[in-house]
């Protein structure tokens, strides 16, 4: 019963982040009217989420995160990693194996938010 059901992304440049996640993962965004902040609903296929203007300065790089890190399962790690970097994302932690389970890696989006990608692979070593 205590499963994650919603996520939010903070961004300084909302349109740039919308373009990034739309191009890399095919997510769609709808402006939520009637709120005191600029807010977008995110349809990410398996989970709903939101995006809004970051209320403070972006934390400096290499300081860890003061949040949960979301990881997306993908069919092909290398193809998705290529799409990420072609759309302005940056490798934060290179691809590594979780032996017998998956390939994992972490990236920064166009607003320096950390996220992961995961390719299931029982042969990963």
MMTF fields as JSON, N, C-alpha, C and O atoms, coordinates in Angstrom:
{
  "mmtfVersion": "1.0.0",
  "mmtfProducer": "UNKNOWN",
  "numBonds": 499,
  "numAtoms": 500,
  "numGroups": 125,
  "numChains": 1,
  "numModels": 1,
  "chainsPerModel": [1],
  "groupsPerChain": [125],
  "chainIdList": ["A"],
  "bondAtomList": [4, 2, 8, 6, 12, 10, 16, 14, 20, 18, 24, 22, 28, 26, 32, 30, 36, 34, 40, 38, 44, 42, 48, 46, 52, 50, 56, 54, 60, 58, 64, 62, 68, 66, 72, 70, 76, 74, 80, 78, 84, 82, 88, 86, 92, 90, 96, 94, 100, 98, 104, 102, 108, 106, 112, 110, 116, 114, 120, 118, 124, 122, 128, 126, 132, 130, 136, 134, 140, 138, 144, 142, 148, 146, 152, 150, 156, 154, 160, 158, 164, 162, 168, 166, 172, 170, 176, 174, 180, 178, 184, 182, 188, 186, 192, 190, 196, 194, 200, 198, 204, 202, 208, 206, 212, 210, 216, 214, 220, 218, 224, 222, 228, 226, 232, 230, 236, 234, 240, 238, 244, 242, 248, 246, 252, 250, 256, 254, 260, 258, 264, 262, 268, 266, 272, 270, 276, 274, 280, 278, 284, 282, 288, 286, 292, 290, 296, 294, 300, 298, 304, 302, 308, 306, 312, 310, 316, 314, 320, 318, 324, 322, 328, 326, 332, 330, 336, 334, 340, 338, 344, 342, 348, 346, 352, 350, 356, 354, 360, 358, 364, 362, 368, 366, 372, 370, 376, 374, 380, 378, 384, 382, 388, 386, 392, 390, 396, 394, 400, 398, 404, 402, 408, 406, 412, 410, 416, 414, 420, 418, 424, 422, 428, 426, 432, 430, 436, 434, 440, 438, 444, 442, 448, 446, 452, 450, 456, 454, 460, 458, 464, 462, 468, 466, 472, 470, 476, 474, 480, 478, 484, 482, 488, 486, 492, 490, 496, 494],
  "bondOrderList": [1, 1, 1, 1, 1, 1, 1, 1, 1, 1, 1, 1, 1, 1, 1, 1, 1, 1, 1, 1, 1, 1, 1, 1, 1, 1, 1, 1, 1, 1, 1, 1, 1, 1, 1, 1, 1, 1, 1, 1, 1, 1, 1, 1, 1, 1, 1, 1, 1, 1, 1, 1, 1, 1, 1, 1, 1, 1, 1, 1, 1, 1, 1, 1, 1, 1, 1, 1, 1, 1, 1, 1, 1, 1, 1, 1, 1, 1, 1, 1, 1, 1, 1, 1, 1, 1, 1, 1, 1, 1, 1, 1, 1, 1, 1, 1, 1, 1, 1, 1, 1, 1, 1, 1, 1, 1, 1, 1, 1, 1, 1, 1, 1, 1, 1, 1, 1, 1, 1, 1, 1, 1, 1, 1],
  "groupList": [{"groupName": "UNK", "atomNameList": ["N", "CA", "C", "O"], "elementList": ["N", "C", "C", "O"], "formalChargeList": [0, 0, 0, 0], "bondAtomList": [1, 0, 2, 1, 3, 2], "bondOrderList": [1, 1, 2], "singleLetterCode": "X", "chemCompType": "L-PEPTIDE LINKING"}],
  "groupTypeList": [0, 0, 0, 0, 0, 0, 0, 0, 0, 0, 0, 0, 0, 0, 0, 0, 0, 0, 0, 0, 0, 0, 0, 0, 0, 0, 0, 0, 0, 0, 0, 0, 0, 0, 0, 0, 0, 0, 0, 0, 0, 0, 0, 0, 0, 0, 0, 0, 0, 0, 0, 0, 0, 0, 0, 0, 0, 0, 0, 0, 0, 0, 0, 0, 0, 0, 0, 0, 0, 0, 0, 0, 0, 0, 0, 0, 0, 0, 0, 0, 0, 0, 0, 0, 0, 0, 0, 0, 0, 0, 0, 0, 0, 0, 0, 0, 0, 0, 0, 0, 0, 0, 0, 0, 0, 0, 0, 0, 0, 0, 0, 0, 0, 0, 0, 0, 0, 0, 0, 0, 0, 0, 0, 0, 0],
  "groupIdList": [1, 2, 3, 4, 5, 6, 7, 8, 9, 10, 11, 12, 13, 14, 15, 16, 17, 18, 19, 20, 21, 22, 23, 24, 25, 26, 27, 28, 29, 30, 31, 32, 33, 34, 35, 36, 37, 38, 39, 40, 41, 42, 43, 44, 45, 46, 47, 48, 49, 50, 51, 52, 53, 54, 55, 56, 57, 58, 59, 60, 61, 62, 63, 64, 65, 66, 67, 68, 69, 70, 71, 72, 73, 74, 75, 76, 77, 78, 79, 80, 81, 82, 83, 84, 85, 86, 87, 88, 89, 90, 91, 92, 93, 94, 95, 96, 97, 98, 99, 100, 101, 102, 103, 104, 105, 106, 107, 108, 109, 110, 111, 112, 113, 114, 115, 116, 117, 118, 119, 120, 121, 122, 123, 124, 125],
  "secStructList": [7, 7, 7, 7, 7, 3, 3, 3, 3, 3, 3, 1, 1, 2, 2, 2, 2, 2, 2, 2, 2, 2, 2, 2, 2, 7, 7, 3, 3, 3, 3, 7, 6, 6, 1, 1, 1, 7, 3, 3, 3, 3, 3, 7, 1, 1, 1, 3, 3, 3, 3, 3, 3, 7, 1, 1, 7, 7, 7, 7, 6, 6, 1, 7, 7, 1, 1, 7, 7, 7, 3, 3, 3, 7, 1, 7, 2, 2, 2, 2, 2, 2, 2, 2, 2, 2, 6, 6, 7, 3, 3, 3, 3, 3, 3, 3, 3, 3, 6, 6, 6, 3, 3, 3, 3, 3, 3, 3, 7, 6, 6, 7, 7, 3, 3, 3, 3, 3, 3, 3, 7, 6, 6, 7, 7],
  "xCoordList": [0.806, 0.0, 0.853, 0.412, 2.047, 2.908, 3.808, 5.033, 3.206, 3.994, 4.052, 3.154, 5.102, 5.224, 4.181, 4.033, 3.459, 2.394, 2.503, 1.704, 3.463, 3.553, 4.972, 5.638, 5.435, 6.751, 6.648, 5.699, 7.629, 7.684, 9.117, 10.069, 9.25, 10.539, 10.54, 9.602, 11.578, 11.723, 12.667, 13.643, 12.381, 13.199, 13.266, 12.289, 14.417, 14.547, 14.006, 13.318, 14.304, 13.826, 12.848, 13.236, 11.583, 10.57, 10.454, 10.415, 10.399, 10.213, 11.373, 11.159, 12.59, 13.756, 13.653, 13.974, 13.209, 13.036, 11.885, 11.986, 10.799, 9.687, 10.181, 9.896, 10.921, 11.456, 12.363, 12.284, 13.226, 14.153, 13.4, 13.655, 12.482, 11.776, 10.819, 10.592, 10.263, 9.417, 10.246, 9.841, 11.406, 12.255, 12.918, 13.056, 13.331, 14.048, 13.095, 13.313, 12.042, 11.162, 9.75, 8.956, 9.414, 8.082, 6.991, 5.814, 7.361, 6.37, 5.596, 6.098, 4.359, 3.562, 3.302, 3.287, 3.098, 2.933, 1.705, 1.483, 0.905, -0.29, -0.249, -0.105, -0.375, -0.371, -1.578, -2.706, -1.344, -2.41, -2.792, -2.005, -3.987, -4.448, -5.003, -5.327, -5.109, -5.736, -4.85, -5.338, -3.556, -2.62, -1.814, -1.677, -1.282, -0.493, 0.92, 1.665, 1.292, 2.602, 2.402, 1.358, 3.422, 3.399, 3.639, 4.702, 2.654, 2.707, 2.198, 1.203, 2.886, 2.507, 2.292, 3.093, 1.225, 1.008, 1.863, 1.954, 2.484, 3.35, 2.701, 2.352, 2.541, 2.092, 3.32, 3.817, 3.802, 5.02, 4.715, 5.513, 3.592, 3.162, 2.738, 1.564, 3.646, 3.295, 3.023, 2.503, 3.366, 3.166, 2.924, 3.551, 2.025, 1.779, 2.773, 3.28, 3.04, 3.946, 3.649, 2.64, 4.53, 4.371, 5.712, 6.751, 5.682, 6.879, 6.517, 5.46, 7.406, 7.148, 8.448, 9.53, 8.32, 9.468, 10.177, 9.546, 11.492, 12.3, 12.192, 12.433, 11.834, 11.626, 12.911, 12.865, 14.042, 15.324, 16.399, 16.116, 17.621, 18.719, 18.921, 18.667, 19.381, 19.734, 20.894, 21.869, 20.807, 21.93, 23.197, 23.105, 24.383, 25.622, 25.832, 25.351, 26.555, 26.858, 27.769, 28.47, 27.748, 28.598, 28.349, 29.238, 27.144, 26.797, 25.725, 25.18, 25.411, 24.324, 22.995, 22.956, 21.929, 20.609, 19.861, 20.07, 19.004, 18.151, 16.754, 15.784, 16.66, 15.404, 15.566, 16.664, 14.457, 14.518, 15.068, 14.89, 15.726, 16.151, 15.28, 15.22, 14.606, 13.755, 14.591, 15.482, 14.294, 14.976, 13.934, 12.94, 14.166, 13.266, 13.807, 14.985, 12.959, 13.351, 13.246, 12.24, 14.282, 14.334, 14.646, 15.178, 14.312, 14.598, 16.071, 16.618, 16.727, 18.117, 18.876, 18.662, 19.752, 20.491, 21.27, 21.16, 22.061, 22.952, 22.188, 22.588, 21.098, 20.297, 19.683, 19.666, 19.18, 18.572, 19.632, 19.389, 20.802, 21.889, 22.276, 22.554, 22.295, 22.605, 21.546, 21.883, 20.272, 19.193, 19.312, 19.065, 19.686, 19.83, 20.892, 20.639, 22.082, 23.162, 22.885, 23.272, 22.227, 21.876, 20.856, 20.763, 20.089, 19.074, 19.521, 18.695, 20.818, 21.357, 21.603, 22.036, 21.341, 21.623, 23.105, 23.837, 23.544, 24.951, 25.058, 24.226, 26.086, 26.336, 26.786, 27.749, 26.088, 26.473, 27.232, 28.168, 26.834, 27.51, 27.406, 26.302, 28.534, 28.496, 27.821, 27.653, 27.452, 26.814, 27.628, 28.851, 26.923, 27.567, 26.601, 25.388, 27.16, 26.34, 25.939, 26.739, 24.697, 24.257, 24.211, 23.236, 25.266, 25.438, 24.186, 23.563, 23.858, 22.716, 21.368, 20.332, 21.368, 20.102, 19.917, 18.929, 20.881, 20.615, 21.866, 22.935, 21.671, 22.612, 21.987, 20.793, 22.771, 22.269, 23.199, 24.391, 22.683, 23.494, 22.674, 21.447, 23.362, 22.694, 23.102, 24.22, 22.174, 22.349, 21.824, 21.1, 22.199, 21.625, 20.77, 21.193, 19.562, 18.739, 19.226, 20.277, 18.492, 18.923, 18.871, 19.321, 18.328, 18.275, 19.069, 18.881, 19.965, 20.849, 20.125, 20.648, 18.924, 18.242, 18.809, 19.001, 19.078, 19.613, 18.473, 17.44, 18.665, 17.737, 18.543, 19.67, 17.966, 18.648, 17.908, 16.718, 18.635, 18.003, 18.497, 19.598, 17.655, 17.847, 17.407, 16.274, 18.296, 17.947, 18.07, 19.162, 16.955, 16.986, 17.831, 17.653, 18.746, 19.595, 20.17, 21.103, 19.614, 20.111, 21.56, 22.189, 22.104, 23.493, 24.464, 25.655, 23.983, 24.856, 25.954, 25.686, 27.171, 28.33, 29.234, 30.263],
  "yCoordList": [-1.197, 0.0, 1.266, 2.293, 1.224, 2.406, 2.498, 2.486, 2.59, 2.665, 4.099, 4.894, 4.432, 5.765, 5.936, 5.067, 7.057, 7.266, 8.6, 8.863, 9.446, 10.767, 11.28, 10.962, 12.068, 12.687, 14.127, 14.492, 14.943, 16.319, 16.664, 16.199, 17.487, 17.969, 19.481, 20.15, 20.027, 21.475, 21.919, 21.231, 23.064, 23.538, 25.056, 25.73, 25.587, 27.026, 27.377, 28.386, 26.568, 26.769, 25.644, 24.594, 25.878, 24.832, 24.326, 23.114, 25.225, 24.775, 23.905, 22.925, 24.247, 23.445, 22.041, 21.058, 21.941, 20.629, 19.855, 18.642, 20.539, 19.871, 19.275, 18.117, 20.062, 19.564, 18.361, 17.381, 18.421, 17.331, 16.038, 15.028, 16.039, 14.815, 14.335, 13.133, 15.25, 14.85, 14.135, 13.089, 14.696, 14.119, 12.815, 11.905, 12.708, 11.512, 10.374, 9.241, 10.655, 9.6, 9.619, 8.728, 10.617, 10.684, 11.126, 10.86, 11.801, 12.254, 13.442, 14.181, 13.623, 14.787, 15.657, 15.172, 16.945, 17.938, 18.792, 19.217, 19.044, 19.878, 20.933, 20.605, 22.2, 23.303, 23.171, 23.017, 23.231, 23.166, 24.599, 25.323, 25.0, 26.37, 26.501, 25.504, 27.737, 28.026, 27.836, 27.856, 27.651, 27.485, 28.767, 29.542, 29.008, 30.22, 30.144, 31.122, 29.004, 28.831, 28.257, 27.678, 28.425, 27.787, 26.296, 25.898, 25.477, 24.05, 23.256, 23.624, 22.164, 21.288, 19.878, 19.378, 19.241, 17.82, 17.046, 17.417, 15.98, 15.152, 13.786, 13.14, 13.349, 11.985, 11.201, 11.358, 10.356, 9.586, 8.105, 7.259, 7.785, 6.422, 5.619, 5.267, 5.318, 4.451, 5.215, 4.644, 6.49, 7.276, 8.725, 9.24, 9.365, 10.781, 11.603, 11.154, 12.809, 13.682, 15.127, 15.449, 16.001, 17.426, 18.099, 17.547, 19.317, 20.135, 21.556, 22.059, 22.208, 23.592, 24.364, 23.783, 25.691, 26.575, 26.353, 26.326, 26.194, 25.992, 27.241, 28.346, 27.09, 28.264, 28.888, 29.961, 28.234, 28.752, 28.408, 27.749, 28.844, 28.553, 27.054, 26.28, 26.656, 25.267, 24.886, 25.632, 23.728, 23.31, 23.136, 22.761, 23.402, 23.221, 21.758, 20.85, 21.546, 20.186, 19.489, 20.137, 18.168, 17.315, 17.48, 17.228, 17.9, 18.053, 17.062, 17.181, 16.096, 15.18, 15.87, 17.013, 15.198, 15.78, 15.817, 14.978, 16.78, 16.894, 16.46, 17.196, 15.257, 14.751, 13.272, 12.721, 12.637, 11.291, 11.38, 12.398, 10.341, 10.268, 9.243, 8.084, 9.665, 8.755, 8.069, 8.676, 6.803, 6.024, 5.452, 4.872, 5.619, 5.115, 3.811, 3.728, 2.794, 1.554, 1.775, 2.292, 1.385, 1.565, 0.225, -0.683, 0.112, -1.124, -1.259, -2.361, -0.14, -0.185, 0.973, 2.135, 0.652, 1.677, 2.583, 3.806, 1.982, 2.773, 3.706, 4.856, 3.231, 4.094, 5.248, 6.384, 4.958, 6.013, 7.003, 8.21, 6.517, 7.408, 8.341, 9.519, 7.822, 8.645, 9.729, 10.88, 9.369, 10.356, 11.427, 12.606, 11.012, 11.963, 13.002, 14.201, 12.553, 13.501, 14.335, 15.502, 13.765, 14.535, 15.624, 16.6, 15.47, 16.456, 17.366, 18.037, 17.39, 18.335, 17.778, 18.518, 16.493, 15.871, 15.556, 15.545, 15.3, 15.051, 13.804, 13.583, 12.994, 11.812, 12.273, 13.029, 11.815, 12.122, 10.952, 11.158, 9.727, 8.513, 7.523, 7.104, 7.142, 6.288, 4.939, 4.5, 4.316, 2.995, 2.005, 1.928, 1.255, 0.2, -0.967, -0.805, -2.145, -3.353, -3.567, -3.388, -3.951, -4.556, -6.038, -6.499, -6.804, -8.164, -9.031, -9.117, -9.665, -10.567, -9.881, -10.542, -8.546, -7.825, -6.788, -6.829, -5.838, -4.71, -3.896, -4.095, -2.96, -1.875, -0.612, -0.377, 0.198, 1.389, 2.55, 2.342, 3.753, 4.959, 6.171, 6.107, 7.283, 8.509, 9.663, 9.713, 10.585, 11.702, 12.976, 12.936, 14.112, 15.405, 15.843, 15.727, 16.348, 16.89, 18.299, 18.712, 19.033, 20.361, 21.395, 22.525, 21.027, 21.932, 21.381, 21.808, 20.42, 19.787, 18.956, 18.756, 18.465, 17.498, 16.115, 15.754, 15.341, 13.991, 13.006, 13.08, 12.078, 10.967, 9.772, 9.922, 8.592, 7.379, 6.682, 6.91, 5.823, 4.887, 3.488, 3.304, 2.511, 1.128, 0.222, 0.321, -0.661, -1.686, -3.048, -3.449, -3.753, -5.095, -6.008, -6.035, -6.753, -7.691, -8.699, -8.38, -9.923, -10.921, -11.326, -11.955, -10.968, -11.289, -10.143, -10.266, -9.044, -7.897, -8.308, -8.948, -7.936, -8.239, -7.035, -7.086],
  "zCoordList": [0.0, 0.0, 0.0, -0.517, 0.558, 0.625, -0.599, -0.475, -1.778, -3.01, -3.512, -3.233, -4.249, -4.807, -5.908, -6.766, -5.884, -6.86, -7.591, -8.489, -7.236, -7.858, -7.687, -6.701, -8.639, -8.529, -9.008, -9.701, -8.635, -9.112, -9.481, -8.854, -10.511, -10.985, -10.821, -11.255, -10.2, -10.122, -11.232, -11.531, -11.845, -12.956, -12.965, -12.641, -13.333, -13.569, -14.947, -15.099, -15.944, -17.313, -17.632, -18.144, -17.324, -17.45, -18.881, -19.098, -19.865, -21.245, -21.712, -22.425, -21.322, -21.703, -21.102, -21.771, -19.848, -19.204, -19.843, -20.032, -20.173, -20.858, -22.167, -22.472, -22.94, -24.219, -23.993, -24.735, -22.978, -22.687, -22.4, -23.056, -21.44, -21.053, -22.143, -22.277, -22.916, -24.05, -25.107, -25.615, -25.441, -26.488, -26.069, -26.887, -24.81, -24.359, -24.013, -24.44, -23.245, -22.735, -23.313, -23.011, -24.141, -24.739, -23.774, -24.016, -22.676, -21.706, -22.258, -23.106, -21.769, -22.157, -20.93, -19.799, -21.174, -20.111, -20.394, -21.528, -19.352, -19.477, -18.378, -17.2, -18.768, -17.795, -16.872, -17.34, -15.569, -14.563, -14.209, -13.6, -14.586, -14.333, -12.92, -12.275, -12.448, -11.171, -9.959, -8.829, -10.17, -9.052, -8.869, -9.816, -7.68, -7.459, -8.054, -7.992, -8.624, -9.258, -10.657, -10.956, -11.519, -12.84, -12.622, -12.146, -12.968, -12.662, -13.854, -14.479, -14.165, -15.272, -14.75, -13.96, -15.181, -14.905, -15.896, -17.066, -15.435, -16.274, -16.434, -15.446, -17.676, -17.944, -18.373, -19.488, -17.473, -17.715, -17.898, -17.497, -18.489, -18.812, -17.591, -17.479, -16.679, -15.551, -14.263, -13.305, -14.227, -13.011, -13.406, -14.331, -12.709, -12.931, -12.121, -11.094, -12.598, -11.885, -12.183, -12.812, -11.73, -11.951, -12.135, -11.775, -12.706, -12.86, -12.484, -12.864, -11.728, -11.362, -11.238, -11.153, -11.231, -11.137, -9.809, -8.752, -9.874, -8.668, -7.787, -8.272, -6.502, -5.647, -5.096, -4.494, -5.294, -4.8, -5.819, -6.82, -5.577, -6.494, -6.654, -5.731, -7.831, -8.083, -7.166, -7.071, -6.482, -5.638, -6.483, -7.652, -5.907, -6.664, -7.048, -6.37, -8.14, -8.584, -7.581, -6.804, -7.61, -6.773, -5.274, -4.461, -4.916, -3.498, -3.079, -1.982, -3.917, -3.615, -3.847, -4.302, -3.544, -3.741, -2.424, -1.547, -2.301, -1.13, -1.554, -1.375, -2.117, -2.666, -2.988, -2.903, -3.359, -3.915, -5.333, -6.003, -5.79, -7.177, -7.878, -7.465, -8.935, -9.708, -10.779, -11.372, -11.018, -12.042, -12.989, -12.552, -14.298, -15.316, -15.883, -16.232, -15.977, -16.638, -18.139, -18.625, -18.876, -20.325, -20.987, -20.349, -22.267, -23.007, -23.335, -23.292, -23.665, -24.099, -23.449, -23.795, -22.519, -21.783, -22.728, -22.651, -23.626, -24.473, -25.407, -25.589, -26.0, -26.88, -26.099, -26.573, -24.905, -24.092, -23.624, -23.631, -23.22, -22.8, -23.942, -23.716, -25.161, -26.323, -26.526, -26.804, -26.388, -26.511, -25.427, -25.681, -24.233, -23.125, -23.458, -23.348, -23.866, -24.136, -25.383, -25.434, -26.385, -27.59, -27.298, -28.042, -26.221, -25.858, -24.717, -24.099, -24.436, -23.46, -22.075, -21.192, -21.851, -20.562, -20.426, -21.416, -19.202, -18.906, -18.028, -17.148, -18.273, -17.441, -16.056, -15.932, -15.02, -13.638, -13.019, -12.247, -13.356, -12.899, -14.056, -14.404, -14.657, -15.848, -15.6, -14.462, -16.68, -16.68, -15.848, -15.965, -15.012, -14.237, -14.107, -14.237, -13.848, -13.716, -12.268, -11.349, -12.086, -10.836, -11.191, -11.785, -10.83, -11.338, -11.194, -10.136, -12.317, -12.359, -12.382, -12.302, -12.491, -12.425, -13.524, -14.257, -13.645, -14.541, -14.837, -14.26, -15.778, -16.032, -15.466, -15.651, -14.782, -14.095, -14.389, -14.615, -14.389, -14.533, -14.15, -14.08, -13.9, -13.483, -14.381, -14.893, -14.559, -15.475, -14.838, -13.843, -15.426, -15.084, -16.258, -17.409, -15.98, -17.055, -17.384, -16.894, -18.194, -18.624, -17.505, -17.693, -16.339, -15.192, -14.012, -12.873, -14.296, -13.304, -12.258, -11.162, -12.577, -11.72, -12.008, -13.169, -10.963, -11.118, -11.342, -10.676, -12.289, -12.493, -12.969, -13.44, -12.845, -13.27, -14.389, -14.607, -15.102, -16.033, -15.692, -15.173, -15.999, -15.563, -16.704, -17.173, -17.153, -18.148, -17.473, -17.07, -17.351, -16.766, -17.648, -18.865, -17.04, -17.77, -16.776, -16.038, -16.753, -15.805, -16.068, -15.217, -17.251, -17.587, -17.293, -17.578, -16.735, -16.448, -15.467, -14.451, -15.783, -14.926, -14.832, -14.159]
}
